[in-house]
Amino acid sequence: MLSVPAAAVPRLGDVSVLLRNHLRSAVHGRISNKVIPGVNPTSENLAQHFSQWLADRAMGGTGWGGACVRVSETETSWAEYAGGTA
């Protein structure tokens, strides 16, 4: 599961639509290694990848550092990345 805390982005509506559409069209039901080449699909790396993906779309405008993205493997096992540029 991938989540972006509401407080992490100034235009939350844009994030949910963009990210949901991207996940459904490019990621859902596919093998992570093939969808995101060059990224070892650990929770840590996926959180960083999707934070960067949002930052590349300038979700917060000028000076925005990126979203805090959490990728959960289970309810008690997750990784979080806060920032934009890798």
N, C-alpha and C positions, 0 to 999 in steps of 0.2 A: 504494500500500500504506500502511496506517495501522498504527502500532505504539505501544505504551505500555510503556516499560521496566519490568521487574518491580520494581525498587527505587523506582519513582515512586509506587506506591500501596500502602497497607497491606493492603488486602483484594483481592488480585489476582484471585482466583476470581470475585468479584462483577463486576469490571471486564470480564473476558473474556466472560462470559455476557451482561451488559447491552449491551456495545458490539457484540458479534457479532450479537445479536438485532436491535439497532437498525439496524446496517448492512445486514443481510439484508432486513429488512422495509421500511425507509424509503429506503435509498440505492442498494443494489446494482442495477445495470442501468438506472438512471434518470439523467436529465440533472441534473447538480449544481445548475445555476442554478434549476431548478424545485423541487428537493427542499429546498434551503437558500436561501430567498428573502432578498434583501438582502445576500448574501455573494458577493463576487467569488471564484470557486472557484480561487484560487491555492493552492499548497501551504501558504504561510504563513497564509493566512486559514482554510483548512480545519483546520490544526493548532490554531489558536486556537479555532475553533468547537467542535471535538470535545473540547478540554480544558475549555472552558466547559460543554459538554453533560454531561461527567462531574462537574464541580464542582456543577452544578445538582442532581445526584442525590446530593449529600453523600457521595461515595464514601469519604471518610476520616473523616467525622464532624466534630465541632466543631474549628475551627481549621485544617482542611485547606485548603491553598492551591491544590489542583488537580493534575492529572496532567501529566506531561511527555509530550506527544504528538508523534510524528514522522509526517509524511506524505511518502512517497517517490514521486518521479516515475520515477526509475531507481535503479540501485544506487549511483550517485555523485551524484545530484541529489535533495536532500531539504530540508525545512524542519522546524524543531522549535519548539514553544511550551511553555514551562514556566510554569505559573501557572493560575489559574482564572478570575478575574474580569477581563473585558476592560476 
